[in-house]
Amino acid sequence: MKRKRTVILIITLALSTYTKAQKNKSAKDSLYIHQVEDQKEPDKVLHAEPLYIDLIRDLGARKGEKEWNLGLGLTDHLEFDSYEALVEYEWAPIDRLGLEVELPFTLNSPAGVADNSVPSNKLNSIKIAAQWSFFVSEPMATSMALGYINEFELSDFKNFGNPIIKGNVYNPFLVVAKRWGNNFHSLVYTGPMIEQNFETATFHTTYDVNTSFHYMITGTRNFLGVEFNKTFDQSDFDMVIRPQMRVGIADNLIIGIVAGIPVSRENERLSSFLRLIWEPKHTH
């Protein structure tokens, strides 16, 4: 009889502790969401932003927000390795509007092949972009935005200046994001990429559909998630799966770590990417 009472007591205490822990987690989540969404105007929904195909600015951006990004990546292209680097600055001059300037670099290294078969190093382009959040609903935990990226493609370092700008990429896009409860996040980023070659006066169009799913750790900006980066090129289809994590290392400093796993290895093998995000303090 005493043994039964002891077992019942242990189970009761365990259930009570578990329930209390869940309530504490829920309270922490609600408090963090409140800090992001309810302390300032206009309305803004907390979303987990993908780390590889990142947004121009937070969905529902508020005037005065700004952010610096430094990205470093490595991709195995079968016959050579590509080292990627980018410097990016994004800011919100007015509520709901995000702007961005980015300089992406690529440095290539041979992997057992002749140097002359490896693409030249280059500053890929000068990218300028804008993103307007046209729908933000805190009750629905949903945001939508339209954006545009214009990419001035530059000649590689061997031929730099001949010409300086060799083409242009036009990239309108749509973003739809939804938070499910307090911790689960989903996002779709999609649009065409229209590449114009000035020398040949030709155009080439591909279509990207990038989907991401994340779990945000209770009471923090840290998350675990995955991106599915899909590209449709006429009859060709490529997809890279990018598991990732984001960790806050200071109040305004975040590091993101991404791995790349191509579904088909016709163009590349595994890749990795690191993003360092610094958010200077701002006032509304």
N, C-alpha and C positions, 0 to 999 in steps of 0.2 A: 504493500500500500504506500509506504514511504517512498519507495523507488518510483512508483507511478507519479506521485505528487512532485518529486524532484524533476522527472522528465518533463512533465507539464509545465513546471516553473521555468525550466531552461528554454523550452520552445516559446513560451510566452515572452520571456526576456529577449530572445533572439528576434522574434517578430517585431517586438517593440523597438529594438535597436535598428532593425532594417527599415522600418517605417519612418523612424526619426531621421535616419540618414537620407532617405529618399526625399523627405520634406526639406531637409537642409540643402540638398542638391537643387531641388526645385526653387527654393528661396534664393540661392546664389544665382541661378540662371535668370530668374525674374529680375533680380537686382541689377545684374550686368546689362540685360536687355533694356531695363529702364534707364540706365546711365546713357546708353547710346541713343535711345529713341525719344524719351519723354522730357529730357532736361532742356532741350533747345527746340526752337522752331526753325524751319518747317518740319513736318513729319519725316522720319527716316526709319527704315527697317534694317535691322542687323542681318547681314548676309555674309556667308563665307565666300571670299573671292578666290577663284582658282589662281594658282601660282605660275603656271607656264603661259597660258593665254590670259593675261591679267586684264582688268578693266581700266578704262581711262582714268576713272576716279570712282570712289564708292557710289553705288546706286543711291539716289536721293541726296547727292552731295550738298553740303552746306557752304555758304560763302566763307572764304578764308581758309578752308581745308587745303593742305598741301602735303606732298610726299616725294621723297627721293628714293629711287631704286637703283641698285647695282646688281647686275646679273652676270653669272659666270657659268659656262656650260661646256660639256665635252660630248662629242658624238663620234661613234665609230662608223665610218662610211666604207667599210670593207677594205678598200685599197689605200685609204688615208684617214687621218683623224682630224676633226674640226674642233677648234677651241673657240667658243663664242663668248663675247662680252658685250654688255650693254649698259648705258647710262641713261637714266630716264627721270624726268621731272614732270609731275602732274599737280594741278591746282584747280580750285573752283573760284572763278572771279565773281560769280553770282550763284544764288541757290539753284540747285538742280543741274547746273552746267559744269562739266569737267573738261579741262584742256590738258594736252600732253605734248611734250617734245622728247624724242628718243633718238639716240645714236647707237646703232648696233654694229659691232665689229665681228669679223670672222678671220681666224688665223688657221691655216691648214698645215699639217705635218705629214710627210709620207710614211706609210706603214709597209715597208718592204717593196716599194715600187720606185721607179725613176722619178726624180724631182719634177721633170717637165710634164708629167702626167697628172700632177697635183694642181688644183686650182690656186690662183694667186691670192694672197692675203688682201683684205679690203675692208674699208668702211662701207658696209652694205648699202646704207641709205640714210637720208634724213627723214624721219617720220614725224608728222604733225597730226594731231587727232583731236576730236571733240566728241563729247557724249552728253546727251540730254535725257534726263529721267522724266518721262512724260506721265508715268503712273507710279504712285507710291501709296500703299495702303497698309497701315499698321494693323487694323483688325484682320485683314486677310494675310498678313505677313508676306506680301508680294510686292515686287518692284519690276518695272519694265523701262527699257531705255532704247533710244535710237542713237547711233553713232556713225562717225566717218573717220577713216584713216587715209591720209594721203602720203604716199611713200615715194620720195625722189630717189631713184636708184642711181648709184654712183659707179663709175668705172673702178676696176681693181687697181691696186697700187702700181702694178707694172705699166698700166696704160692710163694712169690718172691724169686728167686734163685733156684726154683725147678720146671722147669728150669727157667733160666733168660729169654731166648728168646724161645717162644713156637711156633712161626710160622712166616710166611712172607707173605706180600701182594705185588703183582706185578701190577702196574697200569700205563700202557701207555695211553696217551690221545692226542686228537686233539682239537685245539681251532680255531674257525673262528669268527672274529668280524667285524662289519660294522657300520659306523656312517652315519646316514641319515640326510643330511643337517648339521646344526650346533649343534643341541640340542638332537636329538634322536639317541639312541644307541641300538644295538642288538648284542648278543653273544651266541655262542653254544660251550659247553664244553662237550666232550663225550669220552668214552673209557671203556674197561672192567676192572674189579677188580678181580684178580685171587688170592684167599687166600689159602695158603698152611699150613697145620697143621703138624708139625714135628713129634708129638707123634703117630698120626694115619697114617701118610704118605698119606693123602688125599688132594684133591684140590676141591675148590668150586668157581664157577665163576658167577659173576653178571655183569650186564651192565648198566652203567649210561648215561643218556642224560640230561644234565642241560642246560636250555635255560634261557636267561635273557633279559629284556627290561628296558631301563632307559631314563629318561628325565633330561638332565643336565641344571641347572639353568644358565641363561645368565651371561657370564663373570666370572664364578666361577667354582670350582671343586665340588660344592654341587650338589646332584641329588636326584631324587625320582625314584623308580623303583620296579621291582618284579623279583624274580627267580622262576623257576619251576624245582624242583629237582626230577627227575624221575629215578626209579631203576627197572630194569627187572631181575627177579630171576626165571628162568625156566617158570613156568606157573603163577607165582605171579607178580603183578605190584603194586608199591607204588609210590605216588607222594606227595610232600610237597610244598605248595605255600608259598613263603617267601617275602611279601611286605617289603620294606626297604627304608632307607634314609641315605645319607652321608652329613656331615656338617663339613666344615673346621673351626676349632676354633683358629688356628694360621697358619702362613705361612707354617710350616712343621708338623702340628699336625691336624689329622682328626679323627672324631668319626663316626662310622657306627652303626646304630640301625636296627635290623632285627626281624621280628615276623615270627613264623612258624605255618602254618595251614595245617595239614594233610588231604588229601582227604578221606582216610579211617582211622578210629581210632582204628584199630585192635591192633596196637603196641604202639601208643602214642597219646596224646591229643595236646594241644597247647604248643608252645615253644617260647623262646626268646633268642636273641644273641646280644652281644655288642662287637664291634671291635674297638680298639684304635690303630691308625696307626701313627707312628712317622718316618719321613724321614730326617735323618741327611743330612746336606749340603754336596754336592759332587762336584768334578771338573772333567771335561772330559779329 
